[in-house]
Amino acid sequence: GFYIGESEDKPQAIITFVPYGEDRIIVDHTYVSDRLSGQGIGKRLLQELVEWARKENKKIIPQCSFVKAQMEKNEEYHDLLG
Protein backbone atom coordinates (compact mmCIF):
# COMPACT_ATOMS: atom_id res chain seq x y z
CA GLY A 1 0.00 0.00 0.00
CA PHE A 2 0.87 3.67 0.14
CA TYR A 3 1.22 5.12 3.62
CA ILE A 4 2.26 8.10 5.71
CA GLY A 5 4.17 7.45 8.93
CA GLU A 6 7.30 5.70 10.08
CA SER A 7 6.30 2.23 8.94
CA GLU A 8 3.55 0.37 7.14
CA ASP A 9 2.84 -1.51 10.39
CA LYS A 10 1.97 1.67 12.29
CA PRO A 11 0.81 4.17 9.67
CA GLN A 12 -0.73 7.55 10.39
CA ALA A 13 -2.54 7.12 7.07
CA ILE A 14 -2.67 4.25 4.60
CA ILE A 15 -4.39 3.03 1.45
CA THR A 16 -4.15 -0.70 0.79
CA PHE A 17 -4.90 -2.95 -2.16
CA VAL A 18 -4.56 -6.53 -3.35
CA PRO A 19 -3.80 -7.77 -6.87
CA TYR A 20 -6.76 -9.11 -8.86
CA GLY A 21 -5.70 -10.97 -11.96
CA GLU A 22 -2.86 -9.58 -14.02
CA ASP A 23 -4.15 -6.11 -14.75
CA ARG A 24 -6.37 -5.05 -11.87
CA ILE A 25 -6.13 -4.25 -8.17
CA ILE A 26 -8.80 -4.19 -5.50
CA VAL A 27 -8.47 -1.17 -3.20
CA ASP A 28 -9.83 -2.52 0.05
CA HIS A 29 -9.02 -0.01 2.77
CA THR A 30 -8.19 3.62 3.47
CA TYR A 31 -7.33 4.87 6.93
CA VAL A 32 -6.38 8.34 8.15
CA SER A 33 -5.60 8.91 11.83
CA ASP A 34 -7.53 11.52 13.80
CA ARG A 35 -4.36 13.64 13.97
CA LEU A 36 -4.20 13.93 10.16
CA SER A 37 -7.93 13.99 9.54
CA GLY A 38 -9.39 16.83 7.48
CA GLN A 39 -6.16 17.65 5.64
CA GLY A 40 -6.92 15.88 2.37
CA ILE A 41 -4.48 13.08 3.19
CA GLY A 42 -6.79 10.32 1.91
CA LYS A 43 -7.10 12.13 -1.42
CA ARG A 44 -3.31 12.53 -1.62
CA LEU A 45 -2.80 8.82 -1.01
CA LEU A 46 -5.39 8.02 -3.67
CA GLN A 47 -3.56 10.32 -6.10
CA GLU A 48 -0.30 8.44 -5.44
CA LEU A 49 -2.08 5.13 -6.01
CA VAL A 50 -3.69 6.39 -9.23
CA GLU A 51 -0.34 7.57 -10.61
CA TRP A 52 1.20 4.19 -9.79
CA ALA A 53 -1.74 2.31 -11.36
CA ARG A 54 -1.44 4.33 -14.57
CA LYS A 55 2.29 3.58 -14.83
CA GLU A 56 1.66 -0.12 -14.21
CA ASN A 57 -1.38 -0.24 -16.56
CA LYS A 58 -3.66 -1.46 -13.78
CA LYS A 59 -7.38 -0.88 -13.43
CA ILE A 60 -8.80 -0.19 -9.96
CA ILE A 61 -11.73 -2.00 -8.38
CA PRO A 62 -12.73 0.21 -5.44
CA GLN A 63 -14.14 -1.85 -2.55
CA CYS A 64 -13.34 0.90 -0.06
CA SER A 65 -16.28 3.33 0.09
CA PHE A 66 -14.01 6.40 0.25
CA VAL A 67 -12.06 5.39 -2.86
CA LYS A 68 -15.26 4.40 -4.70
CA ALA A 69 -16.83 7.81 -4.00
CA GLN A 70 -13.67 9.73 -4.97
CA MET A 71 -13.17 7.79 -8.19
CA GLU A 72 -16.79 8.15 -9.27
CA LYS A 73 -16.81 11.87 -8.45
CA ASN A 74 -13.57 12.71 -10.30
CA GLU A 75 -13.73 12.25 -14.07
CA GLU A 76 -9.93 12.11 -14.27
CA TYR A 77 -10.11 8.71 -12.53
CA HIS A 78 -12.90 7.19 -14.63
CA ASP A 79 -10.49 5.57 -17.09
CA LEU A 80 -9.06 3.49 -14.24
CA LEU A 81 -12.31 2.05 -12.93
CA GLY A 82 -12.10 -1.69 -13.42
N, C-alpha and C positions, 0 to 999 in steps of 0.2 A: 504493500500500500504506500500511500504518500502520507507523511506525518510531520507534525511540528512538535518539537520537544527533544529531550536528550536521547531517547531511544524509542524504538517501535513498541517495546514492551510497556513503557509508561508514557504514552504520548499526551500532549496537551490538546492535540487535535489530530484526527486521522481519518482517512478515507480508504476503505479496503475493498478488494475485489478478488474474484477467483476466475481462472481461465474457463472458458466454455467452448469446446471445440477448438479449432485452429485459429479462427479469426474473430472470436468474440470474447468479451469478459462480462461477468455479472458483478455489478457494484452492489455489495450487500450491506454496507454499513458506513455511516459518517458520524463522527463524534467530535464535538468541540467542548472543551472544559468551560465551566462557568466563568473562569478568569478571562478567557478569550472570547466569550460569547458577545455577539453584537458587533463584531469588528469585520465581518465579511470573510472570516477565515475559512468557513466551509466552502464558500464560492471560490476562494483562491485555490484551495485544494482540488476542487473540481476542475478548475482551469488547468492546473498542472496535469491532472489525469487525462483531460481531453487532449492536451498537446502531446502527451506520451502516446495516447491511443491513435492519434492521427499519424504520428511517425511510424508506429508499428502496424498500421493498417488494420486496426481492431475496431469492431463495432461494440457499443456499450448496451448492455441490458440492465436497466436501472431497477433493482429490487428495493433499494433504499428510497423511502418516500421523498426525502429532501432532494436527492439526485434526480429522481423522476420528475418532480415539480420543476426544478431548475432547467432540466434538459428540454422539457416540453414548452416552457415559457420562452426560452432563448432560441431563436431561429438559427443562430450560428452553430448550435449543437445538433440540429435535426438530422444532419447527414450521418451522424454517428449512432443514432438510435438503431439498435439491432433487435 
